[in-house]
């Protein structure tokens, strides 16, 4: 997970939810990526979860800052949002597999079940959404230019949300996926082939070549769309993970006393209220 003051409240709720629903919480180890040293953030995690096994790694924002193109929402343009692309370079070589999670979610099932899914030889496993209109994630420029449009030849590309992924770190390194995504970011700088931050490079490099897993592991979109963030209801079916992807975040809507119905499912995991005021003053 990434770690910064803007999303700390969400991170704490996510961590608590995993600990609460895990059969063996002592088996979990967290790897946090941060872009700048914030002592109070570290202290808050350490004091709230004194027995938590975790490590923190520095993500050098300058590595990606010049490669970022403006997207439809400012939050998507933050360098730390791109840190997931560089996971294999940052975490130690002894780590063979990770679950990458966004900070705006809660897990309501044993996370070990997600850890144990078979990647079937692929580099990433994630819920796929083949009913989504895949073409809308790219501009007309992309689809009109034949050389670009041929990217997905021989693949059946489907949308997948990069906020919940099981990643084979060794295969990622072997396949040079970081470099592949950086190359697409350079194309984006020249031709404007997408609008949505760090998601499209993942789709370009991996869509149609991942292992699809049960949708219960990413009930996403609860934050609404990326522009207005209007309330959304739950999708039908079983749920193991609730994800407030999109503009609306549950802690902000609860504080504003304008919550969506689904935000009340996040509230029981909110540990942050006692820290909020002190963080603002820090």
N, C-alpha and C positions, 0 to 999 in steps of 0.2 A: 504494500500500500504506500501511497505518498503521504507526506506529513507536512502540514503547514498550519499557521494560525487560523486561516480563513475556513478551513474544513476540519479543524481539530475536534469540534463538537460531534461531527459526523463520524470521524475516525473512532472516537471513544465509544460511541454507540455501536458501531460495527464490531469492535473488539469485544465489548461486553456481550453482544448477541452470540458471537462464536463461542466464547467461554461458557456461556449459560447453557447452550444446547449441545455442547460437545460431551461425548461419553468419556473421553480422556483428554481434558484440557491441557494436562501437563505435557502432552505430545506436540503441542503447537509451538512453532517458533515464528515470530513476525520479523519481516525485513522491511523497514521503513526507508523510503527515499525522500530526502529533503533538499531544497535548493539553497537555503541559507540557514545558518545556525541561529536558532531561536531558543535560548535557554529555558524560558518559561514553558514552551511547548514540551521540551524534553522532561522537565520537572513534573508537569501535569500528567504525562503518561506514566512516569516512574512512580509517582505518589498515588495515583489512582489504581494502578495495577502493579503492586510491589513485587509480585512473584512472576510477572510476565517475562517469558524468554523473548528478548527482542534485540535486534541490531539496527543501527542507523547508518546509512550510507549517503555520502554527498553526491548530488547530481549537479554537474557543472552546467549551469544554464547557458553559458556562452557557446556550448557545443551545439546547441540547437537554435538559439535565438535568431540568428541571421537566416535560418532556413524556414522560419514560421511565416505563413501568409495569413493575412487578416481573414477571419471567418465571420459567421453570422452572429456570434455571441462572444463578447470579450473574454469571458471566463475560459473559453475553449482555446484562447491564444496564449495562455500562460505557459512558460517553458516547462513547468513541472507536469503539465498535462501530457507532455511528450516523453516523460521519463520511462514509461512502459516500453518504448521502442528500444531503450538502451539497457534493459534489465540484464541481459547476458554479459554486458561489459562491466556492470557495476557489482553484482553479487559475486561471492567467491566461487571458484571453479568446482569446489566440492559439492555445491548445491546443484543437483541434477534436475529437479522438477520444482516448480512453484505454482501457486495459485495467485494470480493477480486479481485484486479487488479494488474497486473504487471506494471512496469514503462516504458516499451517500446511499448506503444500503445497510440492511440488517439481515442476518442469517437466522432462519427459524428451524433449522435442521442440523444434524451433525455434519460439520464441515468435512469430516473424514470420508463421508460418502462421495463428496465431490473430488477429494484427493485421489480416491481409488478408482476413478473412471479410467477405462482403457483409452489411450490415445491412438491405438490401432496403427502405430507407426508414423503418425502425423506429428507436426510440431506444436499444434494448438488444438485443444478441445474446448468447445463453447456451444451454447444453444444457438442454432441457426433459425432464421426466420425467412423461409423461402417464399412466403406469401407477400412479403414486402416488395414494393416496386424498386428493384435494384437500380434502375437507370437514374432515379432521382438523386442518387448520391454523387453524381458527376454532372458536369455542365455539358451543354450542347457541343462545346469545343471538343471535349473528349470523344463523344460518340461520332462526331462528323469526321474527325481526322482518322483515317483508316488504320494507320500504324498504331495509334493509341487504342482504338476500339478492339483491335485484335488481341489485346492483352488477355482477354478471358477465353480465347479460343481453346477448345478442349477441356474447359472447366464449366461446371454448372454453378456459377457464383450465387451465393445467398448472403443477405445481410446477417452480420453477427455483431453483438454489442461487445466492445473491448473492455468494458468495466468488470467483466467476469470471464476469466480465461484460465485454463490449466495449460501450462507451458512446459514443454520439454526443452530445457535450457541448452542442453548439449546439441540437440538437433538444430536449435535456433542459431547457435554459433556456427555449426557445420554448414548450414544453408545460407549464412551471411545475410540474414533477414534484416538486420539493422541497416546494412549498406543498401539493400534493395529499397527499403523505405526512404532512406535519405535521398536516393536517386529520384524517387517519385516526388519528393518534396522540392527537389531542384526543378523538375518539370513543371510543378505547380507554380513556382516563382516566375517561370517564363510564359506559361500559357493559361493559367487559371482554370484548372480542370475539375476543381471541387470547391465546396464551401464550408466543410465541417471539421476543421481542425485536424486532430491526430487520427480520426477514424478512417478516412479514405485510404491513407497509405497502407493500413492493415488490410483493407478490402482488396486493394490492388495486388498486394503481395501474397495474400492467403485465401481470399474468398474462393470457394469451390474446392479447396484443398485442406480442409480442417475436419476434425471428427465432431460431428454434431451430437450433443447430449440433450437430456430431457429439459424441456422449457421451464420446469419447476425451479431450475437453478438460476434463472434470471427473469423474474417478473419485473421487467424494466418499463421505463416510460412514465413512472408515477409522478415525476416532476413536471409532466406536461411537455409541450414542444419547446424548441430552443428559443422561441421569440416571446411568446406570451405566458407560457407555463401554466395553462389552465388545468383545472382538476381533471383527473382521469380515474376511472374505476379499475378494479382488478380484472384481469383476464380470467376466464373460466379454467378450472383444473387445479391440481394440487400445487402447493407453493412451498419451496424450501428457502428462497431468497427473494427479498423485496428490495427493489432498486429504484431510487428517486432520480433516475437520469432525466435530463431536461432542465429547463430553467428553474423551476420551483423546488426549493429545498424545504424539507419538513420543519426544521428548526426555525427558519425564517418566517414561515407561514404561521407556525404556532406562536412565536413571539409577537407577531403582528395581530394575533387573535383573528386571523382569517384562514384557518386551516382547511385543507381538503379532508374529506372523510378518511382517506387512506393514511393521512398523517398521524392519526391516533394509533396506528399500528407501530409507528416509529417511537412515539413518546415514551413507552415503558423502558426504553433503553437509553434515555437521555440522562447522562450523568453530569452534564456540563454546566448546569444552571449556576452552581455555586462558584464556578470559575469565570463566568462570562464577564462580570464587572471588572475583576482584577486584570483580565487580559486586555480589556479596552484601555485600562490606565497604564499598562506596561510600556 
